[in-house]
Structure formats: C-alpha cells, structure tokens
Amino acid sequence: MTVKKAAIRRRWTESEVLALGVQTDLVTASEILGFSRSKAYQLARAGEFPVPVIRTGGQYTVPTAPLRAALGIGGGSSLVPA
C-alpha cells in the first residue's frame, strides 16, 4: 500500500513578498498566491494568471507591483516621491 504525503505549502509573509524586488518568476508568484506550479503554467499559457505575466522566450516573469496590489500589501509605489 502506497501512502501519499500531503503537500506542504509555504506561507509567504508580507515582508518576504516586499523583499522580492520588482519582479519574480512564475513559480514563486504561484506559491505566494497559493496554487501549484502546474496550475500556474496552465493559467499563464491561457492568459488567465490572476496578475500580469511577461513571457520572454520560454520564461515567464511576474512584476511584483500587481502581485502586491492583488494581495493588498505594500500600500504605495516607491516611484512616487514623498
């Protein structure tokens, strides 16, 4: 009898998301949003990923500003002078 182990999903903190910089990869964005790598690629290919995705060749990049906005964190843009 084979016993399947439940996948343990990482929980990202707000400070970790804010520390990502201006972009991240598709897999990291999908972890933050709480779904699998395969689902992320499926959504990206269909143009249905919940935040904008940039495809360059065979690689996907996710800008972090829309990701933070979707999560409701990071209040403002660092590009606007105080």
C-alpha positions as CSV (number, residue, x, y, z in Angstrom):
1,M,0.0,0.0,0.0
2,T,1.3,3.4,-1.0
3,V,0.8,6.3,1.3
4,K,0.6,9.8,-0.2
5,K,2.0,12.6,1.8
6,A,0.1,15.9,1.7
7,A,2.0,18.7,0.0
8,I,3.1,21.3,2.5
9,R,2.7,24.7,1.0
10,R,4.9,27.5,2.1
11,R,3.2,30.6,3.6
12,W,4.8,33.8,2.5
13,T,4.9,36.8,4.9
14,E,4.3,40.3,3.8
15,S,7.9,41.3,4.4
16,E,9.1,38.4,2.2
17,V,6.9,39.5,-0.6
18,L,8.0,43.1,-0.2
19,A,11.6,41.9,-0.3
20,L,11.3,40.3,-3.8
21,G,12.2,43.4,-5.8
22,V,10.5,44.5,-9.0
23,Q,9.8,41.0,-10.5
24,T,9.8,37.4,-9.7
25,D,9.4,34.1,-11.5
26,L,6.0,32.4,-12.2
27,V,6.6,29.6,-9.7
28,T,7.3,32.0,-6.8
29,A,4.3,34.1,-7.7
30,S,2.1,30.9,-7.7
31,E,3.5,29.9,-4.3
32,I,2.6,33.3,-2.9
33,L,-0.9,33.1,-4.4
34,G,-1.4,29.5,-3.1
35,F,-1.5,27.3,-6.2
36,S,0.7,24.7,-7.8
37,R,3.4,25.1,-10.4
38,S,1.4,23.2,-13.0
39,K,-1.7,25.3,-12.4
40,A,0.5,28.5,-12.7
41,Y,1.8,27.4,-16.1
42,Q,-1.7,26.4,-17.3
43,L,-3.1,29.8,-16.3
44,A,-0.2,31.7,-17.8
45,R,-0.5,29.8,-21.1
46,A,-4.2,30.6,-21.2
47,G,-3.7,34.2,-20.4
48,E,-5.6,33.7,-17.1
49,F,-3.0,34.1,-14.4
50,P,-4.5,36.5,-11.8
51,V,-1.8,39.1,-12.2
52,P,0.1,40.3,-15.4
53,V,2.7,37.9,-16.7
54,I,5.5,38.8,-19.1
55,R,6.7,36.0,-21.4
56,T,10.2,36.2,-22.8
57,G,11.0,33.2,-24.9
58,G,10.1,30.2,-22.8
59,Q,10.3,32.1,-19.5
60,Y,7.6,33.8,-17.5
61,T,8.2,36.8,-15.3
62,V,5.7,38.4,-12.9
63,P,6.0,42.1,-11.9
64,T,5.7,42.3,-8.2
65,A,3.7,45.6,-8.0
66,P,0.5,44.0,-9.4
67,L,1.1,40.9,-7.2
68,R,1.4,43.1,-4.1
69,A,-1.7,45.0,-5.2
70,A,-3.7,41.8,-5.6
71,L,-2.6,40.8,-2.1
72,G,-3.4,44.2,-0.7
73,I,0.1,44.8,0.6
74,G,2.8,47.4,0.1
75,G,0.4,50.4,0.1
76,G,2.1,52.7,-2.3
77,S,4.6,52.9,-5.1
78,S,8.2,53.5,-4.3
79,L,8.5,55.5,-7.5
80,V,6.4,58.4,-6.2
81,P,8.4,60.9,-4.2
82,A,7.2,61.5,-0.6
